[in-house]
């Protein structure tokens, strides 16, 4: 049974999601119960699969030769799959209340639930071709979520997201072809799979292919200059943008880059070459670029989107260090940032749901009327800044330690970018908090007296995320030890 669990947890949300539109709107409670039960059951099965992990692969479809759709769980699969499985039931619970003001709930939750299975397919892919197939499927199931409101802005955002994603996937496809041609095995293997006898004098070409593949997957990871779609995608309902920015799409891009760097091309093959310099330079620039854009942005969700752009490149910077400690730093921020960012986005969604206010200058005094929401937002803001005892400090410390250990000039420049980012993050996040709690002596509280915190369906996930941010900050060693084990340290 354990052997088949990876396939079951991928297919169950996809097949189960197709049933959701068949449940009529006048049976909303039944539909919500079905969705949450489906997601919870799948989450339980995911953790059973992770705990009963076997090295044996599950082949689902064989195309020809060695090309197949196969699943296998290794260390990085455990990290990404556990993160997805933990967040999805909570995000779904939050969505039930948020979507009461939206239309076409059945269609929304169909794609929302299917995205759960597709993202798990990326996490548990045994080889490049399986990951690539589910990576393409992820675009197809998330475009309807971005376009959900059917406004002109949503249509334009979905179109831009689709164009960017298809373009990035084309470059990733090139990388897949070269890996299949010049590898010893199709399976992801720590240290890389390139057969140097086949590579011969084609190292320069393969380094170019690595850069193109890195850039292709970095589209979903929103690295500059391919990040334009992400702020625009904020027109989607907040449950969508939160998962886009915290787990499903952007983290899939970062996860794919970790895979190709450490498990396909191999860090040893790329480290110290011009290819490493190119990709690391882009990640360092994006760290500062995202924070700078966030500082100027006045729309709440778009400010958080630019913050995501910056923080995603923390993960890519760790991967681009191409050392075991770099992998530890990348995995740390992949997990910890997900908690911090989904918390801040869900707070933004709660604010918009309760007040219909979207711009930062409209938030004056709301901390007094929505104290729980804004206290949670404050914790996530402090964590994103890297304040000690919270999750963000641990992942940034691991990244900085890895950069120092690598000893290259460009890595030291990266440390400078992390410090600049921390300063700018403090400014653009805490300015929101200050406006909410201290609007000024001349502020009239009567203008906001009707607003209040959302109900338990929204607050419970937020409270759990906050607890996890603190737990990761105060008791991170078991997680970091596991990341080190994956990295061979």
Secondary structure, 3 states (H helix, E strand, C coil): CHHHHHHHHHHHHHHHHHHHHHCCHHHHHHHHHHHHHHHHHHHHHHHHHHHCCCCCCEEEEEEECCEEEEECCCHHHHHHHHHHHHHHHHHHHHHHHHHHHCCCHHHHHHHHHHHHHHHHHHHCECEHHHHHHHHHHHHHHHHHHHCCCCCHHHHHHHHHHHHHHHHHHHHHHHHHHHHHHHECCCECCCCCCECHHHHCCCHHHHHHHHHHHHHHHHCCCCCCCCCHHHHHHHHCCHHHHHHHHHCCCHHHHHHHHHHHHHHHHCHHHHCCCHHHHHHHHHHHHHHHHHHHHHHHCCEHHHHHHHHHHHHHHHHHHHHHHCCHHHHHHHHHHHHHHHHHHHHHHHHHHHHHHHHCCCEHHHCCCHHHHCHHHHHHHHHHHHHHHCCCCCHHHHHHHHHHHHHHHHCCHHHHHHHHHHHHHHHHHHHHHHHHHHHHHCCCCCCCHHHHCCCCCCCHHHHHHHHHHHHHHHHHHHCCHHHHHHHHHHCCC
